């Protein structure tokens, strides 16, 4: 059984069977087919088909030529037998097409489904149907068919209505970052559509681009005055006034819908055993406590291998119950020592917070705004390990009074302290008694007592740096038959 023919009029006229496009003839045949598919399943009179083909100036033989066009279309479509697609029906013809057989009926079916979803408050379902409907468009319909200009206007009007309805629902869902580019294109092509202007202004404002939103209003006012001699309507004027005074009502009433996920728990395992640092842990408690007057952000700076990451993870694991909405972690340098782009890390954070990948905006500013909106009301901890500079850290800083941030860095991160009021903590090497305590934990008190001389040598060589001391202990445990004096001192050098 042959595959059914599918028709497309939401762009250049197209008829296809499976993967093969069918040649439907010249402009007259295309005009007849377009008019029949536009009014699919309804009788189109011969007079209307004549108007579609000749646009008010038909020849005397027009009716006979329409019959010839229909005959040619039937041959091109393989339309034979009793169940013809193009059937004769007084006073003309009818194209029998189900909803799935042509893009225009499919578009209308999806619009109807979107209305049903919206009526039962399923905004996400409505948006999905509208997006599917808009995805059917392939270009400008009937561009080369002057006899179908009125129908082309109707098609374009239906598309613009769908764009604006979809934008309205996405704005209600907090998806303002998604609609800006599409609305800007609509406004550029149709500058008198005030509804699209208002939606674009609101999307720009919610994306942190207040000046652009005000400029969009001024452009609308100038265009309306120049082209129709009128001031903007009340909706645009009221929105303009609200933007000028930063009215709270402009903020989204619903946050971005996210996929239900467990609270992210990205903390790596902490380094065990852990010795000392009681004073430093108490300092972190004070700086990251629950009061509104605490900094909320701490910078742990110090030389490499002094134990910044170990301290940060120690505190984070001990205080994990304070952050029931999750813990985010990122290493800001890759395995080759290169800085990781904060935009890459934001993508990872947003996905961990439940934002679907297709909902993550491309624009960096909108991405930051979405991240901060997603965590603004959460009790969440963000650990940014081995930061390079303030520019890398800044987009990753959450908003909201309940979030806490720990940044580790070899540099002082003075800009973060100055701009964000972060608490600065310079981490120094372990005190001698803490180094002895760590070595006893790593190798056992019996080894330390029996190998006192070698233990003293190791503690002295490591000079309070815990990572070289851990490395030395690991070497000794892996080769217990060798004396400690065989351990290469190069493995114990402390980085400058």
Buried (B, 14 or more C-beta within 10 A) or exposed (E): EEEEBBBBBBBBBBBBBEEEEBEBBEEBBBBBBBBBBBBBBEBBEBBBBBBBBBBEEBEEEBEEBBEEBBEBBBEBBEBEEEEBBBBEEEEBBBBBBEBEBBBBBBBBBBBEBBEEBBEEEBBEBBBBBBBBBBEBBEEEBBEEBBBBEEBBEEBBEBBBEBBBBBBBBBBBBBBBBBBBBBBBEBBEEBBEBBBBBBBBBBBBBBBBBBEBBBEBBEBBBEBBEEEEEEEBBEEBBEBBEBBEEEEEEBEBEEEBBBEEEEBBEBBEEBBEEBBBBEEBBEBBBEBBBEEEEBBBBBBBBBBEBBBBBBBBBBBBBBBBEBBEBBBBBBBBBEEEEEBBEBBEBBBBBBBBBBBEEEBBBEBEEBBBBBBBBBBBBBBBBBBBBBBBBBEBBBBBBBBBEBBBBBBBBBBEBEBBBEEBEBBBBEBEBBEEEBBBBBBBBBBEEEBBEEBEEBBEBBBEBBBBBBBBBBBBBEBBEEEEEEEBEEBEEEEBBBEE
